[in-house]
Structure formats: structure tokens, C-alpha cells
Amino acid sequence: MKNLPNILTLLRIFLIPVLFLTIYIDGVWGNWLCGVIFGIAGISDYFDGYYARKLNVVSPLGRLLDPIADKLLVIAVILILIADGRIDHSGLIPALLIVCREVMVSGYREYLGKLNIDLPVTNLAKWKTTFQMTALPVLILGNDAIPYFSQLGELFLWIAAYFTIVTGYGYHKKTIEHISNQ
């Protein structure tokens, strides 16, 4: 628990309620504050894995908490943005696809983990995460902060949804193959 990667992972979880509170601060500076906090949370996702490998402190707790923190952050921010109206009707479809895929893959990993089968993250899934982690702060900032940012954020959300479908299908196919072979 006391190593830097685990602290960074826990930071990501603890920042979720802060994001919830800061999104409701009126004015452009509230958007920027929320966007910066999300940026810190998103960057911590990169650095927790980097330092775990570099410092050779990969731990069972880190392996457990890291994907949970990632999914909690993405799902919570999507729900916050929907509740605040920053993801509107046309953005609900990619948002729903992303949330469903995150839950589905978590279930697949849990099921396969009990069979001692690893479901590793693919390079395409890393692209999905990149577009998610780009779309969400852009949507947080919105048009009040920078003109056309809401539209750009929604475009990135749709691109993330595309990668979500492709990678979700890949994970689904691998899981079904393992189920069929039993």
C-alpha cells in the first residue's frame, strides 16, 4: 500500500468526489479547475504503471485497484457530465457504449481470473483509453472555456466508442472461446 504506484492509483479514486464537486462551480474557472483535476487523475493512470514497472513494485493490490480506479473514474465522469448536461442526447449513445463495455470487460476479467486465465489489455484498448481520457476533459472544459470544445469532445467520445466496440468484441470473443472449451 505504501508504494508510489498504489498511492497514485488511490489518488485517482479519491479525486472522483472532488471532480463531482468542482464541476458544479459556476464559471469558466470552475471548468478549468475540474479539467485540471481530471488531467491529474488521468496522468496518474500512466504514471502508476510506469513506476510500478520501473521501481519493480508491481503488487497484487495494484493489479486489483488499477483497473477498478480506471473504470470508476471514466464511468463517474461520464455520469457527472450527463447529469450536468455536458453530454447531451447525441453523446448518450457513445457514453452508454463506453459504460457498458467497461462493466462487461470487468465481468469477463473476473470470470476468467477464477479460471487463472489472464485477459491482457490490447494496444487497441490503450487507444480507446487515450480517446476517453482526451474526450472527457475536453467535455469538462466545454464551449465556455474554448469555442467548439464540446463538439470536439463529443467527436473524441464517438471515436472512443468505436474503439470500445472493437475491443469489447475482441474481449467477448476470447471469453466465449474459453467458455466453449470447458
N, C-alpha and C positions, 0 to 999 in steps of 0.2 A: 504494500500500500504506500510505502514511503518513497517510492522511486518516482523520478520526474515524469515518465510516460503515464503512470497511473494518476498522478496529480493533474496532468493535462487533460486526461480523459474525464476525471471527476469535475474539473473546471467546466468542461463542455456541458455536463449535466446541470451544474449549479447555475450556469448562465441562462438557462431556459426561462425561469421565472423573471429574471432581470429583463430579458427580451420582451416578455409579456408586458411588464410594467412600462418599459421605455417606449414601446410602440404607441402608447396612448398619450405620450407627452405631445402637446399641441405645438405645431410649428415645424419649420424645416430643421431646426437644430435637434428636435426630438427624433426626426427621421435619421439624421446623421449619427446621433448617439446610438440608436438602435442598430443602424448599419455597421458601425464600428464594433459594437459588442458582438454582432453576428460574425463579423470578419475575424475577430479574436477567436471565437468558438470554432469557426471553420478552419482557421490556420492551425489551431491546436490539434485538429484531426490529423493533419500532415505530420506535425512535429512529434506527436506521441509515438507513432510508428517508427519514425526516423530515429528518435533517441532510444527507443526500446531495442532496435537492432544495433545501433552504433555503440551503445553502452552495454549491450548484451544483458539486458534486464527484462527480456520477454517473460511475462509471468502468466499463470493461469487466470488470475484476476483481470489482468489487462486484456487477455484474449476474450474473456467473458464481457467485460464492460465496454470495450471499444465499439463493437457493432451496436450494442444497446444505446450507447451515447449518440452515435451517428444517427440512428433511426429516431430516437427521441427528439433530437434537435431538428431534423428535417420535418418530421410529422408535426411537432409542436408549432414550428414556424409556419408551416402551411396552414394549420388550423387558425393560428393567430391572424394571418393575412386574410383568410376567408372571413373570419369574424369581423375584421376591421374594414372589409370591402375592398382591399387592395388586390385580391384575386376575385375577379367578377365572373359572370356566367361563362364567358368563353374560356376562362382559365380553370374552371372547375373540373373539366374533363382531364387535362393532364395532371392536375393536383390529385384527383381521385386515383388515377392510374399509378401515380408515384406512391401514394399511401398504401394502396392495395398490394403493390409489388413488394414494398418493404416488409409488410406483415407476412406475406406469402413466403418470401425467402427466409425470414426468421423461422417460420414454422418448418420449412424444409431443412434448414440447418439443425434445428432441434431434433427432428426426427432422425436425420442421418447421423447426427452426433451420437445418439443412443446406439447406433449400429457401428460406431467407430469409423464412420466414413466422413471424410472432410469434403466440404463444398467450397473450394477456394474462390477468392474474388478474381474475376477475369479482368483483363485490360479494358475491355469494353465497359465493364461495370465501373471502372475508375473514370472513364469518360462521362458516364451517367452522373456520377458523384460530382465531377467537375462542373457540369452544366447545372446541376441542382444548386451547388454551392455558389454559383455565379448568379443564377436566376433569383434566388431568394433575397440576397442583399440589394439587388437592383430593384426588386419589387418593394422592399422595405423603403428604399430611398424615394422611389416613385417620381412622378412628374413635378411635384412640388420642389424637389431638390434639383433635379436635372430634367430639362424637357425631353419627352419621349422615353423616359426611363421605364415607365410602366409597360409600354408596348415592347420595349427591348427585353424586359424581364419576362413578359409573357412568351415571347419568342423563345427565349432560353428555356422556359418551363416546358414548352412543346418539344424542343429538341431533347431535353432530359426525359420527357415522356416516351419519345421514340426509343431512346437507349434503354429505358425502363422496360418497355415491351420486349425488345430483342433479348436483353439479358435475363429478364424474368422467364421468357420462354426457354432459354438455354438451361437455366437452373431447374425449371419444371421438367424438361426432357431428361436431364441427368437423374433427377429424383425418381421419376417414373421408371427409368431403366433399372434403378436399384430395387424398387418395389417389385417390378416384374420378375427379377432374377431371384426373388426369395421363394 
